[in-house]
Amino acid sequence: MSSIVPGPKKKLEEEITAARSGAKPLDASALSPSAPRQEQLTGLDAFPESVRAAIEAEHTRVTALDTNRRKTADRAVPAVVASLDTLLIEITDSLGKPRLFGKPAAVAPSAEAAGLLGIPSDELDTAPGRGEHRTAVRTLKQLRGQLKDLESAPDHDRLTRLSTFTIRVAVALEAAPDAASLVPQALARFTQAIPDPQWAQAFPEKLATWKESLNS
């Protein structure tokens, strides 16, 4: 006896009937069979709430882009912008205020912190002075302004680079507090468009790296 496989419409009706009877929950993607199922994020408990919010928002955006749903990706931009803006404020706060007199105390940032920020160990700078500190704060403010521009006129390539950089710095600060002394250098590298391999990675690869940074 041959089995009959139900068509999409019949299958949808069966899904809805089963959900109404309480037999099984209805998968949201079942309402639109043409829409791909979105992979659920797991293992984010180790991230601070603000970082987790940025990762979740970015995941929604890039998933839509990867499945050729540009309008859905555009609708996800405001959530990405809001979460990244929060992180940029937190990064600014992590820099603290420069000393008014004298040189700042020398700090030898660890190779681990440099690695988290994508800075080659042989290119490490010493602790930034007041000039570098002011430049970093000004750059962070400019990045927040760029976010507003990207919200009104989405440029997904630029937003991917900015979100990758911002989340990476936030994760580095959480994993290695001494990374704060390297934020000015990381910002300088970003504004100079020095290539960062993480920009071109697929989202799952980036997320795996960020998770490893906090769990190591």
C-alpha positions as CSV (number, residue, x, y, z in Angstrom):
1,M,0.0,0.0,0.0
2,S,1.5,3.4,-1.0
3,S,1.5,6.2,1.5
4,I,0.2,9.6,0.7
5,V,2.3,12.6,1.8
6,P,0.1,15.6,2.6
7,G,0.6,18.7,0.6
8,P,1.7,22.1,2.2
9,K,-1.9,23.3,2.8
10,K,-3.0,20.0,4.3
11,K,0.1,19.9,6.5
12,L,-0.5,23.4,7.7
13,E,-4.1,22.5,8.6
14,E,-2.8,19.5,10.6
15,E,-0.3,21.7,12.4
16,I,-2.9,24.2,13.4
17,T,-5.4,21.5,14.5
18,A,-2.7,19.9,16.6
19,A,-1.8,23.2,18.2
20,R,-5.4,24.0,19.0
21,S,-5.9,20.6,20.7
22,G,-2.7,21.1,22.7
23,A,-1.0,18.2,21.2
24,K,2.0,20.2,20.1
25,P,3.0,23.9,19.9
26,L,2.7,25.7,16.6
27,D,6.0,26.7,15.0
28,A,5.7,30.3,13.8
29,S,7.4,29.4,10.6
30,A,4.5,27.0,9.8
31,L,2.3,30.0,9.2
32,S,4.5,30.9,6.3
33,P,6.0,27.7,4.8
34,S,8.2,29.7,2.5
35,A,9.9,31.5,5.4
36,P,13.0,29.7,6.7
37,R,13.1,28.6,10.3
38,Q,15.3,30.8,12.4
39,E,18.0,28.9,14.4
40,Q,17.5,29.6,18.1
41,L,20.4,31.1,20.0
42,T,21.7,29.1,23.0
43,G,24.5,29.5,25.5
44,L,24.2,33.2,26.0
45,D,23.8,33.1,29.7
46,A,27.5,34.1,30.3
47,F,27.1,37.4,28.4
48,P,26.0,40.6,30.2
49,E,22.4,41.6,29.4
50,S,23.5,44.4,27.1
51,V,25.8,42.3,25.1
52,R,23.2,39.5,24.9
53,A,20.7,41.9,23.5
54,A,23.1,43.1,20.8
55,I,23.9,39.5,19.8
56,E,20.3,38.6,19.6
57,A,19.4,41.6,17.5
58,E,22.3,41.1,15.2
59,H,21.5,37.5,14.8
60,T,18.0,38.4,13.6
61,R,19.3,40.9,11.1
62,V,22.0,38.7,9.6
63,T,19.7,35.6,9.4
64,A,17.3,37.7,7.4
65,L,20.1,38.8,5.1
66,D,21.4,35.3,4.7
67,T,18.0,34.1,3.6
68,N,17.4,37.0,1.1
69,R,14.8,38.8,3.2
70,R,16.1,42.4,2.9
71,K,12.9,44.0,4.1
72,T,13.0,41.8,7.3
73,A,16.6,42.8,7.7
74,D,15.8,46.5,7.4
75,R,13.1,46.1,10.0
76,A,15.6,44.6,12.4
77,V,18.0,47.5,12.1
78,P,16.4,49.8,14.8
79,A,16.9,47.0,17.5
80,V,20.5,46.5,16.4
81,V,21.2,50.2,16.5
82,A,19.6,50.6,20.0
83,S,21.6,47.8,21.4
84,L,24.9,48.8,19.9
85,D,24.4,52.4,21.1
86,T,24.0,51.0,24.6
87,L,27.3,49.1,24.2
88,L,29.1,52.2,22.9
89,I,28.0,54.1,25.9
90,E,29.3,51.3,28.2
91,I,32.6,51.2,26.3
92,T,33.0,55.0,26.7
93,D,32.3,54.6,30.5
94,S,35.0,51.8,30.7
95,L,37.6,54.3,29.5
96,G,37.1,56.4,32.6
97,K,38.6,59.9,32.8
98,P,42.2,60.8,32.1
99,R,44.4,62.2,34.8
100,L,44.5,66.0,34.8
101,F,48.2,66.3,35.7
102,G,51.2,64.2,34.9
103,K,51.4,61.1,32.8
104,P,49.1,58.2,33.3
105,A,50.6,55.2,35.1
106,A,52.2,52.7,32.7
107,V,50.0,49.6,32.2
108,A,51.3,46.6,30.4
109,P,48.2,45.2,28.6
110,S,48.2,41.4,28.3
111,A,48.6,39.5,25.1
112,E,45.3,37.9,25.9
113,A,43.5,41.2,25.9
114,A,45.2,42.2,22.7
115,G,44.1,38.9,21.1
116,L,40.5,39.5,22.1
117,L,40.6,42.8,20.3
118,G,42.4,41.5,17.2
119,I,45.6,43.5,17.9
120,P,48.8,41.7,17.0
121,S,51.0,41.3,20.1
122,D,53.9,42.9,18.4
123,E,51.9,46.0,17.7
124,L,50.8,46.8,21.3
125,D,50.9,50.4,22.4
126,T,51.7,51.5,26.0
127,A,48.9,52.9,28.1
128,P,47.2,55.8,26.2
129,G,47.8,59.4,27.2
130,R,45.3,62.1,27.6
131,G,45.4,62.9,23.8
132,E,44.7,59.3,22.8
133,H,41.9,59.1,25.5
134,R,40.2,62.2,24.1
135,T,40.5,60.9,20.6
136,A,38.9,57.6,21.6
137,V,36.0,59.2,23.4
138,R,35.4,61.5,20.3
139,T,35.6,58.4,18.0
140,L,33.0,56.6,20.1
141,K,30.7,59.6,19.9
142,Q,31.2,59.6,16.1
143,L,30.3,55.9,15.9
144,R,27.1,56.6,17.8
145,G,26.3,59.2,15.2
146,Q,27.0,56.8,12.4
147,L,24.5,54.4,14.0
148,K,21.7,57.0,13.6
149,D,22.6,57.4,10.0
150,L,22.5,53.7,9.4
151,E,19.1,53.5,11.1
152,S,17.6,56.0,8.7
153,A,19.4,54.6,5.6
154,P,20.5,51.0,6.3
155,D,23.8,50.0,4.8
156,H,24.1,46.4,6.0
157,D,27.8,45.9,5.1
158,R,28.8,48.9,7.2
159,L,26.5,47.8,10.0
160,T,28.0,44.3,10.0
161,R,31.5,45.8,10.5
162,L,30.4,48.2,13.2
163,S,28.3,45.6,15.1
164,T,31.1,43.1,14.9
165,F,33.6,45.6,16.2
166,T,31.4,46.9,19.0
167,I,30.3,43.5,20.3
168,R,33.9,42.3,20.1
169,V,35.1,45.2,22.2
170,A,32.3,44.7,24.7
171,V,33.1,41.0,25.0
172,A,36.8,41.7,25.4
173,L,36.1,44.2,28.3
174,E,34.0,41.6,30.0
175,A,36.6,38.8,29.6
176,A,39.7,40.9,30.3
177,P,39.3,44.2,32.2
178,D,42.8,45.3,31.2
179,A,41.5,45.4,27.6
180,A,40.2,48.9,28.5
181,S,43.7,50.3,28.0
182,L,43.7,49.0,24.4
183,V,40.4,50.4,23.4
184,P,41.9,53.6,21.9
185,Q,44.3,51.5,19.8
186,A,41.4,49.2,18.7
187,L,39.4,52.2,17.7
188,A,42.2,53.6,15.7
189,R,42.6,50.4,13.8
190,F,38.9,50.3,13.1
191,T,38.7,53.9,11.8
192,Q,41.8,53.3,9.6
193,A,40.0,50.2,8.2
194,I,42.8,47.9,9.1
195,P,41.5,44.5,8.0
196,D,40.0,42.3,10.7
197,P,39.3,38.7,9.8
198,Q,36.3,38.6,12.1
199,W,34.4,41.0,9.8
200,A,34.1,38.4,7.1
201,Q,33.3,35.5,9.3
202,A,29.8,34.0,9.3
203,F,27.8,34.8,12.4
204,P,28.0,31.4,14.0
205,E,31.8,31.6,13.8
206,K,31.9,35.0,15.5
207,L,29.5,33.9,18.2
208,A,31.7,30.8,18.9
209,T,34.7,33.1,19.3
210,W,32.9,35.4,21.6
211,K,31.6,32.5,23.7
212,E,35.2,31.1,23.9
213,S,36.5,34.5,25.0
214,L,34.2,34.5,28.1
215,N,34.6,30.8,28.9
216,S,38.4,30.7,28.6
